[in-house]
Amino acid sequence: MIRAMSVVCLGGGVGATRLWRALASEIGQDSITIVVNTADDLWHYGLRVCPDLDTVIYGLSNRQDTERGWGLRDESFAAMETLADLGQDIWFNLGDRDLATHLLRTELLRQGASLSEVAAHLAVVNRLTVRILPMCDEEVGTEIHETRGEWTPFQEFHVKHRAEPEVDDVRYAGIEDAVTPAAVLSAIESASLIILGPSSPIASVMPILSVDRTRAAIQASGAPVVAITPIVSGTPLIDPGEAHRARCRERLMGARGLEHSAVAAAALYADLIDYFVLDEADEKEFAQVEALGVRAIVAPTLTHVHPTVTKDLVGAIVSLSRQLTSFTSAGPLLRARW
């Protein structure tokens, strides 16, 4: 185990959570701070639901339904089934035990707690020592303009519409009022390594980077910054959940005039990152990534294929960290290149 690491991880959702869980096993939860996207949060039946925050918490506490990719394992859905019997269109399903999280979060928010305070409390009661921070405490909502349609909240596009409509624009409603929490700025300032996870660039990572001081704080940090590709073009996606998430990514990238490729994702982060991890299947994009002024690293990244892939990916990241310098408790790493 590497000692005295202080790793800041940006991103949530299914793919990133697999990586954070493996990273925590390698270096320990105490060494990790995770800054999570909250722009896909929603109010649903009067409850504040935070999908990415909850996926990270459930995943790291080993309670996540890994087959379904969201919610808790061994879940029941009696409440939603009863709502359906009452004539409701249940397009966004919440498990019975999962509802307890949303009930508690909503009550704590109603009592005046900030989302950061609620996230910290949920981490503690789930026996986690990793720091889990929302990207901001203000409400921000990703909205999708579907071609031939209207502005649609992200979850309706992603879940209800199955990410099938063509998209011509994406916006983050309320982002101009969002403030980077002091805890996020402090974590970035003291980081020895910063990782942009394999989350959807437009839906999950760019909202975090769009909060007022976050991008500038990363740019000013002395820590090396590594991004893991969220996109693999050279391997067909057979898993239905992965294919759905890929379709959603592709729609949103297209709305920004970007192709659905690893090098396009790298271009979004080029002013922030030192290293970009490409999947082995996309090694042909190596030169294009390096042309952006970013060092490319080739490693297995399809963590849903086999558990060893996640371990290998974490091993590549830790190996990179060791080659840069030895981690000490004296302070953050100086920015470095191979």
N, C-alpha and C positions, 0 to 999 in steps of 0.2 A: 504494500500500500504506500502511495506517495504521501508524505506528511506536509502539513501546513499549506495545503492547496486552498484556494478560495476561488471557486468556479462559479461564474454567473451564466445561467442558461436562459435563453430567450425562446419562448414558444410553448405551446401546449397542444392538446389533441392527442390522437391515438399514436401516431408515429413518433412524435417527440417524447411522449411518456415512456415508450419502450426504451428509448435511449437514456432518459433520465434515470429510470429504474436500474439499468445495467451500470450506469456511471456511479450511482450511489452505492451499488454493491462493490465497486472497485475502489472508490476513494472515501466512502463513508458519507452519510447524509449531512453530517455537521459541516462538511466542506462545500456544500452546494447551496446556492440561492437560485430559485427559479422565478423569472419574471413572466407572467402569464397574460396572454391576450384576453381581454374582457369585452371586445367589441362585438362578439357574437352572443353576448348575454341577452336574456329576454325576460319579460314579465309574462307569466303563463298561469292563468287561473289565480291571479293575485299573488303569485310567488315569484321571487327573484331567482332565476335559474342561471347558473354560470357553468356552461358545459366544459370549457377548457380547464377552469380551476378544479372542477370536480373530477375530471378525468385524471388530472395529475395527482390529486389527493388519493383517489381510489386506486390508481395504479401503483403509487409508491407504498401504500399501506397494504398491498396485496389483496385488495378486495374487488378489483375490477373484473367485470365479465370480459375476459380476453377474446372469447369467441365472437361475441357480438360487437366488441370494440368500444362499448360505452356502458355506463351504469354499473350496477353491482351484480356479482355472480349470485346464483341461486335466488334470483329475484322473482317476485310475483307481481301481477298487474291488475289486481282486483279493483283498485280505485278507478283506473282508466277504463276497465271493462264496464264498470258501473256507470261511468260518465257516458260511455257509448250507448248503454241501455237507455240513458236519459236523453238520447238524441244528439249528443255532441259529436263533432267531427274530431276524432282523436288522431291528428296528424303528427303530434309531438308526444311521444310516449314517455311516461315517467313511472318507474317502478315504485312499489309500495314502500320499500325501505329507503330508496333514493328520495322519496318525498320528505322524509324526516330531515334530510340535509337542507332542502329548500325551505321547509317550514322554519327551521332554526335560523337560517340565514336571514330570512325575511323579518322574523321577529327581532333579531339583533339590530338589523338596519332600522327597523321602526323605532327601536329604543335609542337610536342616535349613534350607534357604532359605525365606523367607516368600513368600507369593503376590505381594506387592508387588515383592520382589526378582526373582522369576521374570518378572513382567510387564515390568519394566524391562529385563531381559536380552533378552527376546524382541523388545522394541521396538528395541534396539540392533542385534541380529543381523539384523533386517529393515530396517536402515538408516533408522530413523525418528528424528526429533529431537523430535517431540511427546511430552509426558509422558503416559503411560498408567498410571492408578492403579486398582487394584481398590477397591471401596467399603470393604472390610475384609480382614484377613488370616485371620480365622476363617471356618469353614465355616457358611454359612447356606443353608437350602433352602426354596424356595417350594413349598408343598404345597397341593393342590387337593382340596376335598371334593366329589366328584361326587355329585349327587343319586342316591339308591338305590345308592350305592357306598361306598367307603372313601376315606381320605386317600391321595392319589396324588401322587408327585413331579411337578413341573411339566412336565418333558420328556416323561414318559409321557403326561400329559394332552394336551400340545401336539402331540407327534409321533406317538406310538403310537395315541392315541385321536382324533387329528385335531381336537381341541378341540370334539368333537361333543356329549359329555354335558352336561346341565345342571349348573350348579355352585351350591352354596349357601353356601360359605365358602372363604376363602383365608387361609393363615397363613405366617409366615416362621419356620420352625423354627431355633432357635439365635440369633435376632436379639438376644435379651437378653444374650448373651455377646459380641456383636460390638463392636469398638472402632474408632472412626474413626481411620485412620492419621494420624500427625503430618504427613505430606506432603500429605494431603488438606486438613487444617485450615490449613496454611501457604498452600496454593494459594488457598483461599477467602479467607483474610485479605488476601492481596495482589492479589486479582482486580480488574480494572477493569471486567469484564463477566462475568455468570454466565448460562449458557443451560441451560434444561431442554429436552432434545431431544425430538423427536417419537417417543418410545419408548412402549411400552405403559405406561399409568400404574400399574396394579396390579402387573404382572409385572416391570417394569424400572426405573421411577423411584421408586416408593414404598419398595422395599427399600433403595435408597441413602439416602433421606431418613429411614429408620427406624433407621439405625445411630446409636449413642448421641449424638454431638455434631454430626452433620452439619447437621441442620435448624437448630439454634441458631446454628451458625457462619454459615450463609447469612443468617439473620435479623440477625445482628450485623454483617455485612459492609456496608461503605459502597458496594458496587458495585450498579448497577442489575441487576435480574434479569428475564430474558425467557424465557417458555415458548413453545414452538412446538406448536401443536395436533397430537396424534397421531391425531385423529379428524376425518374429513370425511364429513358426512352427505349433503350436497347433490349428490354425484356418485357414480354407481354404480361399484363396483369390478369391473372385468372381469378383471384379472390374477388367476389362481388363487392365487398366493402371497400377494398382498395381501388377497384375500378370506378366505383361511385365517387370516391374522394378525388381520384385523378381527373374525372370528368369535371368536377367542381373547380379544381385548380385550373384546368385548361380554359374553362369559360371565363374565369376571372382574369387570368393572364391575357386572354384575347381581348377583354374589355379595355386593357391598358396598352393594347397594341403590341403585345409581347407573344412570342411563340412559347409553346409549352415544352421547354427544354431546360436542362441543367444550366447551360451557359446563360440563358435569359435570367434565371434566378440569380446566378452569380453577378450579373450586371446590375441587378437591383441593389446589391450589397457592396459593390466594388469599392466605394469610398470608405467603407468601414472595416473590411476584412483583410486579413493577411493571407489566409489559407481557405481554399474551397475544396471540400471532399466530394469527388466524383464517384459514381458507382463504376464498378469494373466493366459493366456492359456499355458504358458511355465514354470509354477511354478515348474515343475518337474526338471528343470535345476538349481534350487536354490543352491543345495549343490555343484554342479560342478563349479558354478561361485565363490562361497565362497572358494572352494579349490584353486582357483587362488590367494588367498590373497586379494580378493575384496569383500566388503560387498554388498550383493544383496538386491534389493528392488523390490517388486512386485506391479505393478500398471497397469492400462489400458494404452495401447500405440497406438492402431490402430486408429489414429486420422482421418482417412478418413471415418470411419464407422459412426460417429455421432459427431457433434460439442462439445457435453458435454465431450467426451473422452479427447479432447485436454485440456479443462479446468481442468478436473480431473488430467491429467498428470502434468500440470503446478502447480496445487495445491499440488501435491505430492512433486515436486521439491522445491517449496517455503516452504512447511512444513519441509522438510529435512533441508533447510537452517536455519530455525528458531530454530530447535532442536540443530544444531551445536553451534550456538552462535547468539548474536544480532549483526546486521550489524551497523557499525558506520562509520563515515567519517575519523576515525583515521588511518585506514590502512586495509590491507587484513586480512582475517581470518587465524588463525593458522590451519594447517592441523589437522583434528580431526576424530575420529571414534565414532560410537555408542557404 
